[in-house]
Amino acid sequence: MEKFKTLEIYQRTPTSPVCNVYLNRPSFLNALSGDFFIEFPKALTSLDLNPNVGVIVLSGNGDHFCSGIDLSTLKSITGTEKSTTERGRTAERLRREIKGLQDAVTAIERCRKPVIAGVHGACIGGGVDIITACDIRLCTEDAFFSVKEVDLGITADLGSLQRLPSIVGYGNAMELALTARRFSGTEAKQLGLVSKVFASKAAMEEGLRALAEGIAAKSPLAVTGTKTVLLRSRDMSVDQALDYVATWNSAVLLSDDLTEAISAQRQKRKPLFAKL
């Protein structure tokens, strides 16, 4: 498997359908560097196309999940180290750079395979952008979160303001984003940001493994379709979303996976599905 500067990627066993991706700059509290925004979408695309991978688990090495964007990267992106007298071209370059960073985070949603986030310690700023793009989120009791951007004098622009309202509600998202206050893993569960809170990192890792393996054992076509339809339905009316899923299932419903699932139910055995 390819090596990256900012990520560690491995499967616990060669036959495991679950792939673990770790943010891997622990000495920098897993702050997001320029290299990360290049490597992360590349890694996700590779895993998405790998038929041996069914589910991706995203965590952080060290004491924290992610402390947000690296300030040196932010300084570079905003152009404070670059001199130009032409404001229009400076603005156009900055817009392209922001769109590139956004694209790296949205790669999570573009990935056909479910991406599950496991958060421990800090999840700040860009870390919240990342986990709100994930399909499922778990955390430890010691995890803490902050939509931190207003404290840096900027408007969050990598996805939190767009995705958080549909997860925790518009009012809660507005309050968290305007105050940049720190909130705990327990409150994150109450808000609906995470599905479950664990007493320790070890317990969370076991929970992540069990959850990911359970999903990976299901029909790849059904799992991929469910993720795609849910994401597309988020931005559609109910009628539009129903029409979309009808079209989707007209293409993939009559599959070997359906036949195998029904046979397994009748024979009271675990189904075995072909890789995708």
Secondary structure as UniProt FT lines:
FT   STRAND          7..10
FT   TURN            14..15
FT   STRAND          18..23
FT   HELIX           26..28
FT   TURN            29..30
FT   HELIX           34..48
FT   TURN            51..52
FT   STRAND          55..60
FT   TURN            62..63
FT   HELIX           71..77
FT   TURN            78..81
FT   HELIX           87..110
FT   STRAND          115..119
FT   STRAND          122..124
FT   HELIX           126..133
FT   STRAND          136..140
FT   TURN            141..142
FT   STRAND          144..146
FT   HELIX           149..152
FT   HELIX           160..168
FT   HELIX           170..179
FT   STRAND          183..184
FT   HELIX           185..191
FT   STRAND          196..198
FT   HELIX           201..216
FT   HELIX           220..233
FT   TURN            234..235
FT   HELIX           238..252
FT   HELIX           256..267
//
